[in-house]
Amino acid sequence: MDGNLSPAAIFSVVLLTVVLSSSTAFLEPYDLLYDNAVQAFYNNDYSNVVSYMEGALSSYREVRSTKVRCRLRCQEQHPFDETFSDLRFPDVVLRRAACMNTCIEEKLGSQSVHKVSEDVVQDFHRRIPYNYLQLAYQKLKQPDKAAAAAHTYFQANPEHVEMGQNLEQYKDLQGVNEDHFVDREARPHQRSFAAAVRLYDKGDQEEAIALFEKALVEYYKADSECRALCQWPQRFESHDYLRYRYSLYEVVSDHFTQVLHCEHECIRDLATRPGRLSPMENFLPLHYDYLQFAYFNMDRLDEALQCALTYLLFHEGEESMSDNVDYYREELGHDGKPREEAAWYLRRHKQELELLLIGSKTMGVDFTEGNYWSSTGRREDSNRIPSGTDGWMEYVPISEKKNVTVAAPQQLKEGGPLVYDSVQLVQNSAALNGTQRVLLDHVISEEECSDLRHLAHAVTMAGDGYRGRMSPHTPNEKFEGATVLKTLQYGYEGRVPMRSARLFYDISERARQIIESYFLLNSTLHFSYTHLVCRTAITGQQDHRNDLSHPIHADNCLLDPEANECWKEPPAYTYRDYSALLYLNGDFEGGEFIFTEMDAKTVTASVKPKCGRMVGFSSGGENPHGVKAVTSGQRCAVALWFTLDPLFRELERLQADEVIQALDTQSVWGQGLNINPKDEL
């Protein structure tokens, strides 16, 4: 397809632009535009990919800014005054809510009640639209726009090694220069701060000061917007909605408590760069630290004293800054005052904690008051979480978060019996350059591989396990999957041979026994999730492809390559302890399984799939792994995750056990079969 837009496409772009600019009331929901763009991508209609996807991004931004404007306006109209009381509390919250609903409905029309799925929201947070855009612009021969889209995506997905390689290729293309590599989603306060630091390091103090001051203005604006976005319905993770029978006061209190926790998280959010899990250490106070020394170098001691005093608002009594303050006072012959914007900011935080204490009374939650900013910068107890200043903001979260570096399991052992005579050890941990790793062959036979592949073709569904998303990891492949219970249901209905459905159940149990035995585990290994999966290369989308079939990750923690950490916290499946992949074929191109270092770049071992081969490993940060692109054909496997905690056993597996037990008690399977796997669903 050439790079020229058709008249129809041009008209659609112009029309979309007019619609978006004329009135937000006529905005088309961004999730529908996004879906249209994805469908156009799979139809190789790259002009419409650009049209719909750019429209989706524009709609997303407009909806967000409208909500911010409305919520800030309603907060001004309905403030919590100085004489705040328990009786006044629910009245203000309800008036704000009514005001915001009315304002947003007036501005957005039907979009105000349109609910976007969490999956789509997460795609936009992860900048997935820009992956589609860079591929579409590449096909349309617009390398400058492709470079911008690729750069934007890569900023939020730095572990995506192949996108980094794409960027290097764009740099060599004619018509592409350094100015084209822009982050279209850059956060102004972070961009200004980074630029200011570069100027500071170069010794350009005057320009650095201007940018640090600009960054502060942008930070406080972003903070207000982030907090405004918290003023919306909250999710109560621990509540049973069907049995939720609290009074109006308690409902409002619960809601407002959640809002305040959301607002506290803004500190962490504003200090965290896209694609990173760890916030920049001491982010906001660091602005004033840089400024006090830059002003000192410019012989502007009044401003230097003011910034030093401001820094001490966050870290009272910090020794080196206190020495600076004493020096400035002595040189100037007078004292100074901290900057008002920071003092107001901290006063607001104090008020939030007071409100949090009031709002939590009816829930029986004990919030321990303490300083917002400690001078240590270290986690000192279980109630302190990492924030924009490396955990210096203290409060008790609803569900305690624990950020820990993931280590390999204690008392590591391996080399136990392989249980089955046919199974052959190919490589152990040492040969695979890691810990708690094993590669085995002949776990299943060629005939069993063939049966399971035929089963996969009959029972797997696109996007199974990923809420129907056909291409959850890369737009260049189709992902299909099925669970054990689903295959048994198909067997009962006669849609697949019951023998094949039973085989899937049996070989997954075989794999569990092997992993448990080889790693010499002292307790039972339970199924956490079992999935028959196939990845298929999409024809026509493999030219110059450099992405991964499955990005580098760990199975029970959130991999943070830049910090060289793996954070064992939700949304990771923190209860998973061991993982295994049993391959069903090797007649495809690409698709190698790889282990990497924590940097998600350095490959330590590579495994070429083939029938009967199984790779097993512990699920933590000691074993980052991924899958190289499948560029031709279809790659099928049985993916297995295990847990040592019986509380996290796979529910569908337990239901499948009951089905198998019922089958085994029948003297003749075809007669008197009283179980229905569909009931188990």
C-alpha positions in Angstrom: 0.0 0.0 0.0 1.5 3.4 -0.9 1.8 6.3 1.4 -0.8 8.6 -0.2 -4.1 9.1 1.6 -7.2 8.4 -0.5 -9.9 11.2 -0.9 -12.2 9.2 1.4 -9.5 8.9 4.0 -8.7 12.6 3.8 -12.4 13.5 4.1 -12.7 11.2 7.2 -9.7 12.9 8.8 -11.0 16.4 8.1 -14.5 15.4 9.3 -13.0 13.9 12.5 -11.0 17.0 13.1 -14.0 19.3 12.7 -16.0 17.1 15.0 -13.3 17.0 17.7 -12.7 20.7 17.6 -16.3 22.0 17.3 -17.7 20.6 20.5 -16.7 18.0 23.1 -20.4 17.1 23.2 -20.0 15.3 19.9 -16.9 13.4 20.9 -17.0 9.8 19.8 -15.9 7.5 22.7 -12.2 6.8 22.5 -12.5 3.1 23.1 -14.8 2.8 20.0 -12.3 4.7 17.9 -9.5 2.6 19.3 -11.4 -0.6 18.4 -12.0 0.7 14.8 -8.3 1.5 14.5 -7.3 -2.0 15.6 -9.8 -3.6 13.1 -8.5 -1.4 10.4 -4.9 -2.5 11.2 -5.9 -6.2 10.8 -7.5 -5.3 7.5 -4.3 -3.6 6.4 -6.2 -0.3 6.1 -3.4 1.8 7.4 -4.9 5.2 6.4 -7.9 4.5 8.7 -5.6 3.2 11.4 -4.0 6.6 11.6 -7.4 8.4 11.3 -9.1 6.4 14.0 -6.1 6.1 16.3 -5.3 9.8 16.3 -8.9 10.5 16.9 -9.0 8.1 19.8 -5.9 9.8 21.4 -7.5 13.2 20.9 -10.8 12.1 22.4 -9.0 10.5 25.3 -7.1 13.8 26.1 -10.3 15.9 25.7 -12.3 13.7 28.1 -9.5 13.9 30.6 -9.1 17.6 30.4 -12.9 18.2 30.6 -13.1 16.1 33.8 -10.2 18.0 35.3 -11.8 21.4 34.6 -15.2 20.4 35.9 -13.8 18.8 39.1 -11.5 21.8 39.9 -14.4 24.2 39.4 -16.7 22.2 41.6 -14.1 22.0 44.3 -13.9 25.8 44.3 -17.7 26.1 44.5 -18.0 23.6 47.3 -14.9 23.8 49.6 -14.3 22.3 53.0 -14.2 25.5 55.1 -12.2 26.2 58.2 -15.1 25.2 60.5 -15.3 21.7 59.0 -17.5 19.4 61.1 -18.7 15.8 61.0 -22.2 17.0 60.0 -20.9 19.2 57.2 -18.7 16.5 55.7 -21.2 14.4 53.7 -23.1 17.5 52.6 -20.0 18.9 50.8 -19.1 15.6 49.3 -22.6 15.1 47.8 -22.8 18.7 46.5 -19.4 18.3 44.8 -20.6 15.0 43.2 -23.8 16.6 41.9 -21.9 19.6 40.5 -19.3 17.4 38.8 -21.9 15.1 37.2 -23.8 18.1 35.8 -20.7 19.9 34.5 -19.3 16.8 32.8 -22.6 15.9 31.3 -23.0 19.4 29.8 -19.5 19.3 28.3 -19.4 15.7 27.1 -23.0 14.8 26.5 -23.5 11.0 26.1 -19.8 10.4 26.7 -20.3 11.3 30.3 -22.1 8.1 31.0 -20.1 5.9 28.6 -18.1 3.3 30.5 -14.7 2.4 29.1 -13.3 -1.1 30.0 -10.3 -1.3 32.3 -8.4 -3.1 29.5 -8.7 -0.2 27.2 -7.8 2.3 29.9 -4.6 0.3 30.6 -3.8 0.1 26.9 -3.8 3.9 26.8 -1.8 4.2 30.0 0.8 1.8 28.5 0.7 3.8 25.2 -0.3 0.8 23.1 -2.0 3.0 20.5 1.5 4.4 19.5 2.7 0.9 18.7 -0.1 0.6 16.1 0.6 4.2 14.9 4.3 3.6 14.3 3.6 0.5 12.2 0.8 2.3 10.3 3.0 5.4 9.6 5.8 3.1 8.5 3.5 1.4 6.0 2.3 4.8 4.8 5.9 5.8 4.2 5.9 8.6 6.8 9.0 7.8 8.7 9.1 11.1 10.6 5.7 10.4 12.2 6.6 6.7 12.7 9.7 7.8 14.6 7.7 10.0 16.9 5.2 7.3 17.6 7.9 4.7 18.2 9.8 7.1 20.5 6.6 7.8 22.4 5.8 4.1 22.9 9.4 3.2 23.9 9.4 5.8 26.7 6.7 3.9 28.5 8.0 0.5 27.4 11.8 0.6 27.8 12.0 -3.2 28.1 10.8 -3.5 24.5 14.2 -4.1 23.0 13.0 -4.5 19.5 11.3 -1.1 19.5 14.6 0.4 20.6 16.1 -1.3 17.5 13.4 0.2 15.4 14.3 3.6 16.7 18.0 3.1 15.7 16.8 2.1 12.2 14.6 5.3 11.9 17.7 7.4 12.7 19.3 6.1 9.6 16.4 6.9 7.3 16.4 9.8 4.9 14.0 12.6 6.0 14.3 11.7 9.7 16.2 13.9 12.1 16.7 14.2 15.8 13.8 16.7 16.2 11.3 13.9 15.1 12.1 11.8 18.1 9.7 13.5 20.4 7.6 12.1 23.2 4.1 13.0 22.3 2.9 12.1 25.8 5.7 13.8 27.7 4.7 15.2 31.1 5.6 18.9 31.1 6.9 19.0 34.7 9.2 16.0 34.1 10.4 17.3 30.8 11.3 20.7 32.2 13.0 19.2 35.2 15.2 16.8 33.1 16.1 19.7 30.8 17.0 21.9 33.8 19.2 19.2 35.3 21.1 18.9 32.0 21.7 22.7 31.9 22.7 22.7 35.6 25.3 19.9 34.9 26.7 22.0 32.0 27.1 25.0 34.3 24.4 27.1 32.7 23.0 28.2 36.0 20.7 31.0 34.7 18.9 28.9 32.1 18.7 26.0 34.6 17.0 28.3 37.2 14.4 29.4 34.6 13.6 25.8 33.8 13.5 24.6 37.4 11.1 27.4 38.2 9.0 26.4 35.2 9.1 22.8 36.3 7.7 23.8 39.7 4.8 25.6 38.2 4.1 22.6 36.0 4.4 20.2 38.9 1.9 22.0 41.1 -0.5 22.2 38.1 -0.1 18.5 37.4 -0.6 17.8 41.1 -3.9 19.7 41.1 -5.1 17.8 38.0 -4.1 14.4 39.4 -6.0 15.1 42.5 -9.0 16.3 40.6 -9.1 13.0 38.7 -9.4 11.2 42.0 -12.8 12.9 42.6 -14.8 10.2 41.0 -16.4 6.8 41.9 -13.9 4.7 43.7 -13.5 0.9 43.7 -13.9 -0.8 47.1 -11.9 -3.9 46.8 -12.9 -5.4 50.1 -16.6 -4.8 49.9 -19.3 -7.3 48.9 -21.6 -5.0 46.9 -24.6 -7.4 47.2 -24.3 -7.2 51.0 -23.2 -3.6 51.3 -25.8 -2.2 53.7 -24.2 0.9 55.3 -25.8 4.3 56.1 -25.3 7.3 53.8 -22.8 8.8 56.2 -20.7 5.6 56.1 -20.9 5.3 52.3 -19.8 8.9 51.9 -17.0 8.3 54.4 -15.8 5.2 52.7 -15.8 6.9 49.3 -13.9 10.0 50.6 -11.3 7.9 52.3 -10.6 6.1 49.0 -10.4 9.5 47.3 -7.8 10.7 49.8 -5.7 7.7 49.3 -5.9 8.2 45.5 -4.7 11.8 46.1 -1.8 10.7 48.2 -0.7 8.4 45.3 -0.4 11.5 43.1 2.9 12.1 44.8 4.3 8.8 43.6 2.6 9.2 40.2 4.1 12.6 39.4 7.6 11.4 40.3 7.4 8.2 38.2 8.6 8.3 34.7 6.6 6.4 32.0 7.4 2.7 32.0 9.1 2.8 35.4 7.8 1.4 38.6 10.1 3.3 41.0 9.5 7.0 41.5 12.4 9.5 41.1 13.9 9.8 44.6 13.0 12.9 46.6 11.5 14.5 43.4 9.7 17.6 44.5 12.1 18.7 47.3 15.0 18.1 44.9 13.8 21.1 42.8 14.4 23.4 45.7 17.8 21.8 46.4 19.0 22.4 42.9 17.6 26.0 43.0 19.2 27.0 46.2 22.6 26.1 44.9 22.0 27.5 41.4 20.9 30.8 43.0 24.0 30.7 45.2 26.2 30.3 42.2 24.5 33.3 40.6 25.1 35.3 43.9 21.4 35.6 44.5 21.5 34.7 48.2 18.0 35.9 49.1 16.5 33.4 46.7 19.0 30.7 47.7 17.9 31.2 51.4 14.3 31.0 50.5 14.8 27.7 48.5 16.9 26.2 51.3 14.2 27.0 53.9 11.6 25.5 51.6 13.6 22.3 51.3 13.6 22.1 55.1 9.8 22.2 55.1 10.0 18.7 53.6 13.0 17.5 55.5 13.0 19.3 58.8 16.4 19.5 60.5 18.3 17.9 57.6 21.9 18.7 58.5 23.6 19.8 55.3 20.7 22.1 54.3 20.5 23.5 57.8 24.2 24.4 57.4 23.4 26.1 54.1 20.6 28.1 55.8 23.0 29.3 58.5 25.6 30.3 55.9 23.0 32.3 53.9 21.7 34.0 57.0 25.2 35.0 58.1 26.1 36.4 54.7 22.8 38.3 54.3 22.5 39.5 57.9 18.8 38.6 58.0 16.5 35.7 57.9 14.0 34.7 55.2 10.8 32.7 54.7 10.0 29.5 52.8 8.2 29.9 49.5 4.5 30.1 49.8 3.5 27.6 47.1 5.3 24.8 49.0 4.0 25.9 52.4 0.4 25.9 51.0 1.1 22.5 49.4 2.1 21.0 52.7 -0.8 22.6 54.6 -3.2 21.0 52.2 -1.6 17.6 52.8 -2.0 18.1 56.5 -5.7 19.0 56.0 -6.1 15.8 53.9 -4.8 13.6 56.7 -7.2 15.3 59.2 -10.1 14.7 56.8 -8.8 11.1 56.4 -8.9 10.6 60.1 -12.5 12.0 60.3 -13.6 10.0 57.3 -12.3 6.8 58.7 -14.0 7.0 62.0 -17.2 5.2 60.9 -15.1 2.4 59.3 -13.2 1.7 62.5 -9.8 2.2 60.8 -7.0 3.5 63.0 -4.9 6.0 61.0 -1.7 6.9 62.9 -0.8 10.5 62.3 2.9 11.3 61.7 5.1 13.6 59.7 4.6 13.7 56.0 8.2 13.9 55.2 11.0 12.1 57.1 14.6 12.9 56.7 15.8 9.3 56.1 14.3 8.5 52.8 14.0 4.9 53.9 11.1 2.6 54.6 11.0 2.5 58.4 7.8 0.5 58.9 5.1 -1.4 57.1 2.9 1.6 56.8 5.3 3.7 54.7 5.0 3.3 50.9 7.3 4.6 48.2 6.1 8.0 47.0 7.4 10.8 44.9 10.1 11.3 47.5 11.1 7.7 47.9 8.6 6.9 50.6 8.9 10.0 52.7 5.2 10.5 52.8 3.7 8.5 55.5 0.2 7.1 55.8 -1.6 3.8 56.2 -2.8 2.4 52.9 -6.1 0.4 52.7 -4.2 -2.7 51.6 -0.5 -2.7 52.6 1.9 -2.6 49.7 5.3 -4.2 50.1 8.1 -3.3 47.7 10.8 -5.9 48.0 13.5 -7.1 45.8 12.6 -10.6 44.7 15.2 -13.3 45.4 15.3 -16.9 44.5 13.4 -19.2 46.9 15.2 -20.2 50.1 17.2 -23.4 50.3 17.4 -23.8 46.6 17.7 -27.4 45.4 17.4 -29.2 42.1 18.3 -32.4 40.5 15.6 -34.6 41.8 14.1 -37.6 40.0 12.4 -36.9 36.7 9.5 -39.4 37.7 9.1 -40.8 34.1 11.6 -43.0 32.4 11.2 -41.3 29.0 12.0 -37.8 30.3 15.6 -36.6 29.5 17.5 -33.8 31.2 19.0 -31.5 28.6 20.2 -28.5 30.6 20.2 -27.6 34.3 20.5 -24.2 35.9 24.2 -23.9 35.4 23.9 -24.8 31.7 21.1 -22.2 31.4 23.2 -19.6 33.1 20.8 -19.0 36.0 19.1 -20.4 39.1 16.1 -22.7 39.4 16.0 -23.5 35.7 15.7 -26.8 33.8 15.2 -27.9 30.2 13.8 -31.4 29.6 13.0 -33.4 26.5 10.5 -36.3 25.8 8.0 -35.2 28.4 5.3 -36.2 26.0 5.4 -38.3 22.7 5.0 -37.2 19.1 1.5 -38.8 19.1 0.5 -36.8 22.2 1.8 -33.6 20.7 -0.3 -34.2 17.5 -3.4 -34.9 19.5 -3.0 -31.8 21.6 -2.4 -29.6 18.5 -5.6 -31.0 17.0 -7.3 -30.2 20.3 -6.0 -26.7 20.3 -7.3 -26.0 16.8 -10.8 -27.1 18.0 -11.1 -25.5 21.4 -8.8 -22.4 21.6 -10.4 -19.0 21.3 -8.8 -15.7 20.3 -7.8 -13.7 23.4 -8.7 -16.4 25.9 -7.2 -15.4 29.2 -6.8 -11.8 28.0 -10.5 -10.8 28.1 -10.9 -11.4 24.4 -7.9 -9.3 23.2 -6.8 -11.2 20.1 -3.3 -9.7 20.2 -2.5 -8.9 23.8 1.3 -8.8 23.4 2.0 -7.8 19.8 -0.3 -6.7 16.9 1.7 -9.0 14.6 0.4 -12.2 16.1 -2.9 -13.8 17.0 -3.1 -15.4 20.5 -5.5 -18.2 21.2 -6.0 -20.3 24.4 -8.2 -22.7 26.3 -8.3 -24.0 29.9 -8.6 -27.7 31.0 -12.2 -27.3 32.1 -13.2 -25.8 28.8 -11.7 -28.8 26.9 -13.6 -31.2 29.2 -16.8 -29.3 28.4 -16.1 -29.7 24.7 -15.4 -33.4 25.2 -18.7 -33.9 27.0 -20.6 -32.1 24.2 -18.9 -34.3 21.7 -17.2 -31.4 19.9 -13.8 -33.0 20.5 -12.8 -36.5 21.5 -13.0 -37.0 25.3 -9.8 -38.9 25.0 -8.0 -35.7 23.8 -9.6 -33.5 26.5 -8.5 -36.1 29.1 -5.0 -36.0 27.6 -4.7 -32.3 28.3 -5.6 -32.9 31.9 -3.2 -35.8 32.3 -0.1 -34.3 30.7 -0.5 -31.1 32.8 -0.5 -33.3 35.9 2.6 -35.1 34.5 4.3 -31.7 34.1 3.4 -30.7 37.7 4.8 -33.9 39.1 8.1 -33.5 37.2 8.6 -29.9 38.3 7.8 -30.8 42.0 10.2 -33.7 42.0 13.1 -32.1 40.0 13.3 -29.0 42.3 13.0 -31.2 45.4 10.2 -29.2 46.9 9.2 -30.1 50.5 5.6 -29.3 50.0 2.9 -30.0 47.4 3.0 -27.9 44.2 -0.5 -26.8 43.2 -1.8 -25.6 39.9 -2.2 -21.8 39.7 -3.2 -21.6 36.1 -3.1 -24.0 33.1 -3.5 -22.8 29.5 -3.3 -24.5 26.1 -2.0 -21.7 23.9 -1.1 -21.0 20.3 0.6 -17.9 18.8 0.1 -17.4 15.1 2.1 -15.0 12.9 -0.2 -12.7 11.0 0.5 -12.8 7.3 1.6 -9.5 5.7 2.8 -8.1 9.0 6.2 -9.7 9.4 8.4 -7.5 7.2 11.2 -5.9 9.1 9.6 -7.1 12.4 11.7 -6.6 15.5 9.3 -6.9 18.4 8.8 -9.8 20.8 6.0 -12.3 20.8 5.9 -11.8 24.6 7.8 -9.0 26.2 10.4 -9.7 28.9 8.7 -10.2 32.3 8.7 -12.2 35.5 5.8 -14.3 36.6 5.2 -13.2 40.2 6.6 -9.7 40.3 6.7 -6.4 38.4 10.0 -6.2 36.5 11.7 -2.8 36.8 14.8 -3.0 34.5 16.1 0.5 35.2 16.1 -0.1 38.9 17.3 -3.6 38.5 14.5 -4.7 40.8 11.3 -6.9 40.6 8.6 -5.6 42.8 6.4 -8.3 44.4 3.2 -6.4 44.5 -0.2 -6.3 42.7 -1.1 -6.5 39.8 1.6 -9.2 39.7 0.6 -12.8 40.5 2.7 -12.7 43.7 1.5 -16.2 44.8 3.1 -18.0 41.8 6.2 -20.0 42.7 7.1 -22.1 39.7 6.4 -22.0 35.9 6.7 -24.4 33.0 6.1 -24.4 29.3 5.5 -27.7 27.5 6.0 -27.3 23.7 3.8 -29.2 21.2 5.7 -28.3 18.0 8.7 -26.7 16.4 7.6 -26.3 12.7 7.5 -22.5 12.8 10.0 -19.6 12.4 11.2 -17.6 15.4 9.4 -18.1 18.7 12.5 -19.0 20.8 12.0 -18.8 24.6 14.7 -16.6 26.2 15.9 -15.9 29.7 17.5 -12.5 30.4 19.2 -10.5 33.1 17.2 -8.1 35.2 17.9 -5.4 32.6 15.5 -7.2 30.2 18.2 -6.9 27.5 21.0 -9.3 28.2 20.0 -12.7 27.0 21.4 -15.5 29.3 19.8 -18.5 27.6 17.7 -19.4 24.6 15.4 -22.4 24.0 14.2 -23.6 20.7 10.8 -25.2 21.1 10.0 -28.7 19.8 7.5 -31.4 20.5 7.9 -32.8 24.0 10.4 -30.2 25.2 9.6 -28.5 28.5 11.3 -25.6 30.2 10.7 -25.1 34.0 11.8 -22.4 36.3 11.0 -20.5 39.5 8.6 -17.6 38.9 10.5 -14.7 40.6 12.7 -11.9 39.5 15.7 -14.3 39.3 14.2 -15.6 36.0 13.1 -12.7 33.6 12.0 -14.3 30.4 10.1 -13.7 27.1 9.4 -15.1 23.7 11.0 -14.0 20.4 8.7 -13.0 17.5 6.9 -15.9 15.7 7.5 -14.7 12.1 5.9 -17.6 10.3 3.6 -20.5 11.2 2.0 -21.3 14.6 3.6 -22.0 17.9 1.6 -24.1 20.4 2.4 -25.0 24.0 0.9 -25.9 27.4 1.6 -23.0 29.7 1.6 -23.9 33.4 2.0 -21.8 36.6 2.2 -23.4 40.1 1.9 -22.2 43.6 3.0 -23.7 47.0 0.1 -21.9 48.7 -3.1 -24.1 48.6 -5.2 -20.9 49.1 -4.3 -19.9 45.6 -5.1 -23.2 43.8 -6.7 -22.8 40.4 -10.5 -22.9 40.8 -11.0 -24.3 37.3 -8.5 -27.1 38.0 -10.4 -28.1 41.2 -13.6 -28.2 39.1 -11.9 -30.2 36.4 -10.7 -32.7 39.1 -14.3 -33.2 40.1 -15.2 -33.8 36.4 -12.4 -36.4 36.0 -13.4 -38.1 39.3 -17.0 -38.4 38.1 -15.8 -39.8 34.7 -13.6 -42.3 36.5 -16.5 -43.6 38.6 -18.5 -44.5 35.5 -18.2 -48.1 34.5 -19.0 -47.1 31.0 -18.4 -43.5 30.0 -21.2 -43.4 27.4 -23.8 -44.6 29.9 -25.3 -42.9 32.9 -23.0 -39.9 32.8 -24.6 -37.4 35.2 -22.0 -34.7 35.2 -21.9 -31.6 32.9 -18.7 -29.7 32.8 -20.7 -26.6 31.8 -22.2 -26.6 35.3 -18.6 -26.5 36.7 -18.1 -23.2 34.8 
